[in-house]
């Protein structure tokens, strides 16, 4: 097995022969996965394919889908794209949750100021048994 090349980031890179041997697949299969856009190995100046640890994780997913579940390459492409979209959406949800937490941590002390600067006009209404004044829209439709 070829020795992985290291970069300044500490990640290993593997040549096509090492990856093919490690996963018991033909190098042409790896080239096919690249042609189909499923894998995107980096290249050296001499145009040699180098597979990163991230590439190997994608390859393991591809092999599990094709070998264990019988998914064809078109299905693998769809699954990988959906997986990437789900990861993006999860990051966005996490960012939104952090925003909400920050806003809640700021407190509700300036809620009256926010209501007075709102785009929708509002009027003040006293609620019984409530220590605070609540602003409610009072416009009615006719």
DOMARKE-420487 format. One record per residue: residue in one letter; x, y, z of N, C-alpha, C in turn. Coordinates in Angstrom, 1 decimal. Example, Ala and Ser with C-alpha at 12.3 -4.5 7.8 and 13.67 -1.06 7.14 Angstrom:
["A",[13.2,-5.7,7.8],[12.3,-4.5,7.8],[13.2,-3.3,7.8]] ["S",[12.8,-2.2,7.1],[13.7,-1.1,7.1],[12.9,0.0,7.9]] 
REM end
This chain:
["X",[0.9,-1.2,0.0],[0.0,0.0,0.0],[0.9,1.2,0.0]] ["X",[0.5,2.2,-0.8],[1.3,3.4,-0.9],[1.2,4.2,0.4]] ["X",[2.2,4.9,0.7],[2.2,5.7,1.9],[1.4,7.0,1.7]] ["X",[0.5,7.3,2.6],[-0.3,8.6,2.4],[0.6,9.8,2.5]] ["X",[0.3,10.8,1.7],[1.1,12.0,1.8],[0.4,12.9,2.8]] ["X",[1.2,13.6,3.6],[0.7,14.5,4.5],[0.8,16.0,4.0]] ["X",[-0.1,16.8,4.5],[-0.1,18.2,4.2],[0.1,19.0,5.5]] ["X",[0.1,20.3,5.4],[0.3,21.1,6.6],[-0.9,21.0,7.5]] ["X",[-2.1,20.5,7.0],[-3.3,20.4,7.8],[-3.3,19.1,8.5]] ["X",[-2.4,18.2,8.2],[-2.3,16.9,9.0],[-3.2,15.9,8.4]] ["X",[-3.9,16.1,7.3],[-4.7,15.1,6.7],[-3.9,14.3,5.7]] ["X",[-4.2,13.0,5.6],[-3.5,12.1,4.7],[-4.1,12.1,3.3]] ["X",[-3.3,11.9,2.3],[-3.8,11.8,1.0],[-3.3,10.5,0.4]] ["X",[-4.1,9.8,-0.3],[-3.8,8.4,-0.8],[-3.9,8.4,-2.3]] ["X",[-3.0,7.6,-2.9],[-3.0,7.5,-4.4],[-4.1,6.4,-4.7]] ["X",[-4.4,6.4,-6.0],[-5.5,5.6,-6.4],[-5.3,4.1,-6.2]] ["X",[-4.0,3.7,-6.3],[-3.7,2.2,-6.1],[-3.9,1.9,-4.7]] ["X",[-3.5,2.7,-3.8],[-3.7,2.5,-2.3],[-5.2,2.4,-2.0]] ["X",[-5.9,3.3,-2.5],[-7.4,3.3,-2.2],[-8.1,2.0,-2.8]] ["X",[-7.7,1.7,-4.0],[-8.3,0.5,-4.7],[-7.9,-0.7,-3.9]] ["X",[-6.7,-0.9,-3.4],[-6.3,-2.0,-2.6],[-7.1,-2.0,-1.3]] ["X",[-7.1,-0.9,-0.6],[-7.7,-0.8,0.7],[-9.2,-1.2,0.7]] ["X",[-9.9,-0.8,-0.4],[-11.4,-1.1,-0.5],[-11.7,-2.3,-1.4]] ["X",[-10.7,-2.9,-1.9],[-10.9,-4.1,-2.8],[-11.8,-3.8,-4.0]] ["X",[-11.4,-2.7,-4.7],[-12.1,-2.3,-5.9],[-11.1,-2.0,-7.0]] ["X",[-11.5,-2.1,-8.2],[-10.6,-1.8,-9.3],[-10.4,-0.3,-9.4]] ["X",[-9.2,0.1,-9.8],[-8.9,1.6,-10.0],[-9.9,2.2,-11.0]] ["X",[-10.3,1.4,-12.0],[-11.3,2.0,-13.0],[-12.6,2.3,-12.3]] ["X",[-13.0,1.6,-11.3],[-14.2,1.9,-10.6],[-14.1,3.3,-9.9]] ["X",[-12.9,3.6,-9.4],[-12.7,4.9,-8.8],[-12.7,6.0,-9.9]] ["X",[-12.2,5.7,-11.0],[-12.2,6.7,-12.1],[-13.7,6.9,-12.6]] ["X",[-14.4,5.8,-12.6],[-15.8,5.9,-13.0],[-16.6,6.8,-12.0]] ["X",[-16.4,6.6,-10.7],[-17.0,7.4,-9.7],[-16.6,8.9,-9.9]] ["X",[-15.4,9.1,-10.3],[-15.0,10.5,-10.5],[-15.7,11.1,-11.8]] ["X",[-15.8,10.3,-12.8],[-16.4,10.7,-14.1],[-17.9,11.0,-13.8]] ["X",[-18.5,10.2,-12.9],[-19.9,10.4,-12.6],[-20.2,11.6,-11.6]] ["X",[-19.1,12.1,-11.1],[-19.2,13.3,-10.2],[-19.4,12.9,-8.8]] ["X",[-19.3,11.6,-8.4],[-19.5,11.1,-7.1],[-18.3,11.4,-6.2]] ["X",[-17.1,11.3,-6.7],[-15.9,11.6,-6.0],[-15.1,12.7,-6.7]] ["X",[-14.5,13.5,-5.9],[-13.7,14.6,-6.5],[-12.3,14.7,-5.8]] ["X",[-11.4,13.7,-6.2],[-10.1,13.7,-5.6],[-9.3,14.9,-6.1]] ["X",[-8.4,15.4,-5.3],[-7.5,16.5,-5.7],[-6.4,15.9,-6.7]] ["X",[-5.7,16.8,-7.3],[-4.7,16.3,-8.2],[-3.3,17.0,-7.9]] ["X",[-2.3,16.2,-8.2],[-0.9,16.8,-8.1],[-0.6,17.6,-9.3]] ["X",[0.6,18.2,-9.4],[1.0,18.9,-10.6],[1.2,18.0,-11.7]] ["X",[1.5,16.7,-11.4],[1.6,15.7,-12.5],[0.3,15.0,-12.8]] ["X",[-0.8,15.6,-12.3],[-2.2,15.1,-12.6],[-2.5,13.7,-11.9]] ["X",[-1.8,13.3,-10.9],[-2.0,12.1,-10.1],[-3.2,12.4,-9.2]] ["X",[-4.1,11.5,-9.1],[-5.3,11.6,-8.2],[-4.8,11.3,-6.8]] ["X",[-5.2,12.2,-5.9],[-5.0,12.0,-4.4],[-6.3,12.1,-3.7]] ["X",[-6.6,11.0,-3.0],[-7.8,10.9,-2.2],[-7.6,11.3,-0.8]] ["X",[-8.4,12.3,-0.3],[-8.3,12.7,1.1],[-9.1,11.8,2.0]] ["X",[-9.0,12.0,3.3],[-9.9,11.3,4.2],[-11.3,11.6,4.0]] ["X",[-11.7,12.8,3.6],[-13.1,13.1,3.3],[-13.5,12.4,2.1]] ["X",[-12.7,12.2,1.1],[-13.0,11.5,-0.1],[-13.3,10.0,0.2]] ["X",[-12.4,9.5,1.1],[-12.6,8.1,1.6],[-13.9,7.9,2.3]] ["X",[-14.3,8.9,3.1],[-15.6,8.8,3.8],[-16.8,8.7,2.8]] ["X",[-16.7,9.5,1.7],[-17.7,9.5,0.7],[-17.7,8.2,-0.1]] ["X",[-16.5,7.7,-0.3],[-16.3,6.4,-1.0],[-16.9,5.3,-0.2]] ["X",[-16.7,5.3,1.1],[-17.3,4.3,2.0],[-18.9,4.3,1.9]] ["X",[-19.4,5.5,1.8],[-20.9,5.7,1.7],[-21.3,5.1,0.4]] ["X",[-20.6,5.4,-0.7],[-20.9,4.9,-2.0],[-20.9,3.4,-2.0]] ["X",[-19.9,2.8,-1.5],[-19.7,1.4,-1.5],[-20.8,0.7,-0.6]] ["X",[-21.2,1.3,0.5],[-22.3,0.8,1.4],[-23.6,0.8,0.6]] ["X",[-23.8,1.9,-0.1],[-25.1,2.0,-0.9],[-25.2,1.0,-2.0]] ["X",[-24.1,0.9,-2.7],[-24.1,0.0,-3.9],[-24.0,-1.5,-3.5]] ["X",[-23.1,-1.8,-2.6],[-22.8,-3.2,-2.2],[-23.9,-3.7,-1.3]] ["X",[-24.2,-3.0,-0.3],[-25.1,-3.5,0.8],[-26.6,-3.3,0.5]] ["X",[-26.9,-2.2,-0.2],[-28.3,-1.8,-0.4],[-28.7,-2.0,-1.9]] ["X",[-27.8,-2.2,-2.8],[-28.1,-2.4,-4.2],[-28.5,-1.2,-4.9]] ["X",[-28.1,0.0,-4.5],[-28.5,1.2,-5.1],[-27.6,1.4,-6.3]] ["X",[-28.2,1.9,-7.4],[-27.4,2.1,-8.6],[-26.8,3.5,-8.5]] ["X",[-25.9,3.9,-9.5],[-25.1,5.1,-9.3],[-26.0,6.3,-9.4]] ["X",[-27.1,6.3,-10.2],[-28.0,7.4,-10.3],[-28.6,7.6,-8.9]] ["X",[-29.0,6.6,-8.2],[-29.6,6.7,-6.9],[-28.5,7.2,-5.9]] ["X",[-27.3,6.7,-6.0],[-26.2,7.2,-5.1],[-26.0,8.7,-5.3]] ["X",[-26.1,9.2,-6.5],[-25.9,10.6,-6.7],[-27.0,11.4,-6.1]] ["X",[-28.2,10.9,-6.2],[-29.4,11.6,-5.6],[-29.2,11.6,-4.0]] ["X",[-28.8,10.4,-3.5],[-28.7,10.3,-2.0],[-27.6,11.2,-1.5]] ["X",[-26.5,11.2,-2.2],[-25.3,12.1,-1.8],[-25.7,13.6,-1.9]] ["X",[-26.4,14.0,-2.9],[-26.9,15.4,-3.0],[-27.9,15.7,-1.9]] ["X",[-28.8,14.8,-1.7],[-29.8,15.1,-0.6],[-29.1,15.1,0.8]] ["X",[-28.1,14.3,1.0],[-27.4,14.3,2.2],[-26.6,15.6,2.4]] ["X",[-26.1,16.1,1.3],[-25.4,17.4,1.4],[-26.3,18.6,1.7]] ["X",[-27.5,18.5,1.0],[-28.5,19.5,1.3],[-29.0,19.5,2.7]] ["X",[-29.2,18.3,3.3],[-29.6,18.1,4.7],[-28.6,18.7,5.6]] ["X",[-27.3,18.4,5.3],[-26.2,19.0,6.2],[-26.2,20.5,6.2]] ["X",[-26.5,21.1,5.0],[-26.5,22.5,4.8],[-27.7,23.1,5.6]] ["X",[-28.9,22.4,5.5],[-30.1,22.8,6.2],[-29.9,22.7,7.7]] ["X",[-29.2,21.7,8.2],[-28.9,21.5,9.6],[-28.1,22.6,10.1]] ["X",[-27.0,23.0,9.3],[-26.2,24.1,9.7],[-27.0,25.4,9.9]] ["X",[-27.9,25.6,8.9],[-28.7,26.8,8.9],[-29.7,26.8,10.1]] ["X",[-30.3,25.7,10.4],[-31.1,25.6,11.6],[-30.3,25.9,12.9]] ["X",[-29.1,25.3,12.9],[-28.3,25.5,14.1],[-27.9,27.0,14.3]] ["X",[-27.6,27.7,13.1],[-27.3,29.1,13.2],[-28.6,29.9,13.6]] ["X",[-29.7,29.5,13.1],[-31.0,30.2,13.6],[-31.2,30.0,15.0]] ["X",[-31.0,28.8,15.5],[-31.2,28.5,16.9],[-30.3,29.3,17.8]] ["X",[-29.0,29.5,17.4],[-28.1,30.4,18.1],[-28.6,31.8,18.1]] ["X",[-29.1,32.3,17.0],[-29.7,33.6,16.9],[-30.8,33.8,17.9]] ["X",[-31.7,32.8,17.9],[-32.9,32.9,18.8],[-32.4,32.9,20.3]] ["X",[-31.4,32.0,20.6],[-30.9,32.0,21.9],[-30.3,33.4,22.3]] ["X",[-29.5,34.0,21.4],[-28.9,35.3,21.7],[-30.0,36.3,21.9]] ["X",[-31.1,36.3,21.1],[-32.2,37.3,21.3],[-32.9,37.1,22.6]] ["X",[-33.1,35.8,23.0],[-33.8,35.5,24.2],[-32.9,35.9,25.4]] ["X",[-31.6,35.8,25.2],[-30.7,36.1,26.3],[-30.6,37.6,26.5]] ["X",[-30.8,38.4,25.4],[-30.9,39.8,25.5],[-32.0,40.3,26.4]] ["X",[-33.0,39.5,26.5],[-34.1,39.8,27.3],[-35.2,40.5,26.6]] ["X",[-36.3,40.6,27.3],[-37.5,41.2,26.7],[-37.7,42.7,27.2]] ["X",[-36.6,43.2,27.8],[-36.7,44.6,28.3],[-37.0,45.6,27.3]] ["X",[-36.6,45.4,26.1],[-36.8,46.5,25.1],[-38.0,46.1,24.2]] ["X",[-38.9,45.3,24.7],[-40.1,44.9,23.8],[-41.0,46.0,23.5]] ["X",[-41.2,47.0,24.4],[-42.0,48.1,24.1],[-41.4,49.0,23.0]] ["X",[-40.1,49.2,23.0],[-39.4,49.9,22.0],[-39.6,49.2,20.6]] ["X",[-39.5,47.9,20.6],[-39.7,47.1,19.4],[-41.1,47.3,18.9]] ["X",[-42.1,47.2,19.7],[-43.5,47.4,19.3],[-43.8,48.8,18.8]] ["X",[-43.2,49.8,19.3],[-43.4,51.1,18.9],[-42.7,51.4,17.5]] ["X",[-41.7,50.6,17.2],[-41.1,50.8,15.9],[-41.5,49.8,14.9]] ["X",[-42.5,49.0,15.2],[-43.0,47.9,14.3],[-43.7,48.5,13.1]] ["X",[-43.7,47.8,12.0],[-44.3,48.2,10.8],[-45.8,48.2,10.8]] ["X",[-46.4,47.3,11.7],[-47.8,47.2,11.8],[-48.3,48.1,13.0]] ["X",[-49.2,49.0,12.8],[-49.7,49.9,13.9],[-50.3,49.0,15.0]] ["X",[-50.1,49.5,16.2],[-50.7,48.7,17.3],[-51.2,49.7,18.4]] ["X",[-52.1,49.3,19.2],[-52.6,50.1,20.3],[-52.4,49.4,21.6]] ["X",[-52.4,50.1,22.7],[-52.2,49.6,24.0],[-53.5,49.1,24.6]] ["X",[-53.5,47.9,25.2],[-54.6,47.4,25.9],[-54.2,46.8,27.2]] ["X",[-54.9,47.1,28.3],[-54.6,46.6,29.6],[-55.3,45.2,29.7]] ["X",[-54.5,44.2,30.2],[-55.0,42.9,30.4],[-55.3,42.8,31.9]] ["X",[-56.4,42.2,32.3],[-56.7,42.0,33.7],[-55.7,41.0,34.3]] ["X",[-55.4,41.2,35.6],[-54.5,40.3,36.3],[-53.1,40.2,35.7]] ["X",[-52.7,41.2,34.9],[-51.4,41.2,34.3],[-50.6,42.5,34.7]] ["X",[-49.4,42.3,35.2],[-48.6,43.5,35.7],[-48.1,44.3,34.5]] ["X",[-48.1,43.8,33.3],[-47.5,44.5,32.2],[-48.6,44.9,31.2]] ["X",[-48.3,45.9,30.4],[-49.2,46.4,29.4],[-48.9,45.6,28.1]] ["X",[-49.9,45.1,27.4],[-49.7,44.4,26.2],[-50.2,45.2,25.0]] ["X",[-49.4,45.2,24.0],[-49.9,45.9,22.8],[-50.5,44.9,21.8]] ["X",[-51.7,45.3,21.3],[-52.4,44.4,20.4],[-53.0,45.2,19.2]] ["X",[-53.0,44.6,18.1],[-53.6,45.3,16.9],[-55.1,45.3,17.1]] ["X",[-55.7,46.4,16.8],[-57.2,46.5,17.0],[-57.9,46.8,15.8]] ["X",[-57.3,46.7,14.6],[-58.0,47.0,13.4],[-58.9,45.8,13.0]] ["X",[-60.1,46.2,12.6],[-61.1,45.2,12.2],[-61.4,45.3,10.7]] ["X",[-61.8,44.2,10.1],[-62.2,44.1,8.7],[-63.7,44.4,8.6]] ["X",[-64.1,45.0,7.6],[-65.5,45.3,7.3],[-65.9,44.6,6.0]] 
REM end
